[in-house]
Every structure is written in C-alpha cells, then in structure tokens.
Amino acid sequence: MPTCPASQPPSSPGLARRSARAAFTLLELMIAIAIGGFTVAALYSLFSVQSRQLATQDLQMEMNQNLRFAADMMTRSLRLSGYGSGGYVYGYYGPNGTTDAGSTLPAVIPWEDPDGDGGPDAITVVYAEPTLMMDTRNDVVEEFTTQTISFRPTMLDYAAKLQQYNVGELLLCSDYADMTGMRSYLWTITAVNAANGTISVAANDGFTDFANLFTVNTNLTPIMTCSKGTVMTFYVDDDDDGVGAGTSRYPVLMLDLNMNFPANDDIPLVDNIEDLQLDYCVDDGTGTTDCSLSASWVSGSTIDPANDADNVWMVRVGLVSRSSREEFRDQYPGFRPALSNRTASGTPGTDHYFRKVMVTEVTLRNIRALARM
C-alpha cells in the first residue's frame, strides 16, 4: 500500500511578517541617530556650561582667599604699629629708609606710588613683638655707645624669650622714665647669649638722631622695656624688572623686612594682588578728628613721615585681587577698576581677567593712645 509523504505544517503568514520586521529601516536608524546626537549635544553643552561655572567659581574663591589673607596680614601689622614705642624710634633706619637719615623712624611711613609709575602704594610699619617683651637689668647702667643690652635670664620666662632672638634681627627698647617723654631706640643684633642674658648690638652712636639725644647725659636709663623690633613694608611687585617674584602678568603682594624694597630677598605673601592703595585719616592737631568725614582722609603724598607719624589715626587699605588666568573664552570684558586716587586702566575689554576689590579701615590704637599722653 503506497505510503503518503509526511505532511508539512502549513507556513504561517504572521511569522513571515514578523521576521520581515525584525530590523530597523534606514529611516528609523537615521531618526534614532539624530535623537541620540541631539541628546549627546545637549548633555555636552550642559557639561561645558557647568565646567565653566565651576572653573569660574574656583577663580572667584581663589580671589576671595587672596584678598582675605592679604587683608589679614596687613591689618594685623597696622593694628600693632607703634606698639612698644613712642611713635618714633631713634637709631637704626630713618623715614626715608636710610641708616642715617638724621631723623627718627616713624611707626607708620606712607609710600605714595614709590616707584613713580602711577602704580600701587606701599606702607612701612614699626612695632615691638608683643610676646617677647622683657625689662633690662636695673643694676646695669649702659652708656649710649653700648654694644650690650643686659637682661635677667632667671626672671620669669626670659631665658626662653632670649632664645628667640637671632643675629641680624632688630632690638627695640623703650625708655618710659625719660623726663621729656617716652623714647624708643632701635639696634641691630650681632650676638645673643641666652645663658647670661645679654644681647650684643651694633652701636648706635654713629646715627645722627640717636647721638643728638645724649649731648648732656650720656647714659641709657637702667630699666628699659625691650622686645624684638619689627620694621616691615608691604608693597606690590607688578613690573618686569627681574627683581622680586612679581611681574606685570603675575603681580604679587610682597613683604620687605629691611627697608630696601624692592629686592630679591623680600618675601612673597599673596599672588595676584594687582593693586594696593592707601588713604590716611590724619589729626589736624585739634585731637577731635572725625574719621567718618571724607575731608579727614588724605593720600600718603600729603603726609610728612618725620613730623606727622603720630597724627595718623586710621588707615584705609584698598586691595584689588586678579584671577590667576583670563576667562576661558576671552569674552569677559575685564579691566583694572579705579581705587582711591588711582584711575581705572582702560575700558572694559582691556583684558579678560576677573577682579575683586576689598576696602577695609584700621584704627591705629597705639598711636592714638600716644597722642592722648
């Protein structure tokens, strides 16, 4: 009996149609690519905007930190100006930075545009370190030509304090018993012997202002109050002369400790401080100066340091901080703003740096206290 071939299942039209639709058409693929491209572009644009904003915020934070640190350093020193002195100091240094100016060293010296290029100001402050105050021996009388100042190392913590004095630093001593008023003297330290309580100094008799004090009595007072003397100058190095750390592209707030600024041994304090402008509230001699009035404020060029130092009651410190680099797309219309009596540099678009300005006022309490004595 003939056999029939095995029956084949009938083909399914629906299955064939599903197999035909398993792949994307070219149009669908192009639409998917376009949507994906738009999405990636949108995400990249968002990422770029956020990256620029983050970088800008970093620059803003950097400028704020630089301004705070610069202001803290300067205001702390300004508040101490005149401490441990009579407002003027005899001996080493003078108001023009030379070692024999024939005049005393003021506690505050204004420098109005010291390099004469219409740029930043500078200021020198003088004070005694508060933590190292010591009294000299009361049983030792030194002549004004002395090269030794004596202390009792067994008194209080004098031995530990003496160990913090170093050769080349300054010793500032004040005589509170002088009949003509408080006198302060400045020596340079040549040696320190903490064990026997002596500090060796270079004699001051070669300095005119110091020698003129001892034409009658040639002895120092037996008891003086002494400490490490500080003479520091703040200025901005913003030129390309090869001296110091700053340049016109990277201006730096500098600290000078021997009144020979600018010099390569000066200390860089804060990067990207572009401008420093200083104004002074000066007593007109009446003792009733109102520093809230704009008329009481003058620039440093109107102050005679040799005669007006004890009349300076307040200092207004203006600082301009600049970003460490220009805006990324060079679209920010940057320029150095006007500050105090210094006009702005150019118009918006001069460069593309971000800038911030800080202005603070400091009362010179030590000098005002001396004015009331």
C-alpha positions, 0 to 999 in steps of 0.5 A: 500500500503506497505510503503518503509523504509526511505532511508539512505544517502549513507556513504561517503568514504572521511569522513571515511578517514578523521576521520581515520586521525584525530590523530597523529601516534606514529611516528609523536608524537615521531618526534614532541617530539624530535623537541620540546626537541631539541628546549627546549635544545637549548633555555636552553643552550642559557639561561645558556650561557647568565646567565653566561655572565651576572653573569660574567659581574656583577663580572667584574663591581663589580671589576671595582667599587672596584678598582675605589673607592679604587683608589679614596680614596687613591689618594685623601689622597696622593694628600693632604699629607703634606698639612698644614705642613712642611713635618714633624710634631713634637709631637704626633706619630713618623715614626715608629708609636710610641708616642715617637719615638724621631723623627718627623712624616713624611707626607708620611711613606712607609710600605714595606710588614709590616707584613713580609709575602711577602704580600701587602704594606701599606702607612701612610699619614699626612695632615691638613683638608683643610676646617677647617683651622683657625689662633690662637689668636695673643694676646695669647702667649702659652708656649710649655707645653700648654694644650690650643690652643686659637682661635677667635670664632667671626672671620669669620666662626670659631665658626662653624669650632670649632664645628667640632672638637671632643675629641680624634681627632688630632690638627695640627698647623703650625708655618710659622714665625719660623726663621729656617723654617716652623714647624708643631706640632701635639696634641691630643684633650681632650676638645673643647669649641666652645663658647670661642674658645679654644681647650684643648690638651694633652701636648706635652712636654713629646715627645722627638722631640717636647721638643728638639725644645724649649731648648732656647725659650720656647714659641709657636709663637702667630699666628699659622695656625691650622686645624684638623690633619689627620694621616691615613694608608691604608693597606690590611687585607688578613690573618686569624688572627681574627683581622680586617674584612679581611681574606685570602678568603675575603681580604679587603682594610682597613683604620687605623686612629691611627697608630696601624694597624692592629686592630679591630677598623680600618675601612673597605673601599673596599672588595676584594682588594687582593693586594696593592703595592707601588713604590716611585719616590724619589729626589736624592737631585739634585731637577731635578728628572725625574719621567718618568725614571724607575731608579727614582722609588724605593720600600718603603724598600729603603726609610728612613721615618725620613730623606727622607719624603720630597724627595718623589715626586710621588707615584705609587699605584698598586691595584689588585681587586678579584671577590667576588666568583670563576667562576661558573664552576671552569674552569677559570684558575685564579691566583694572577698576579705579581705587582711591586716587588711582584711575581705572586702566582702560575700558572694559575689554582691556583684558579678560581677567576677573577682579575683586576689590576689598576696602577695609579701615584700621584704627591705629590704637597705639598711636592714638593712645600716644597722642592722648599722653 
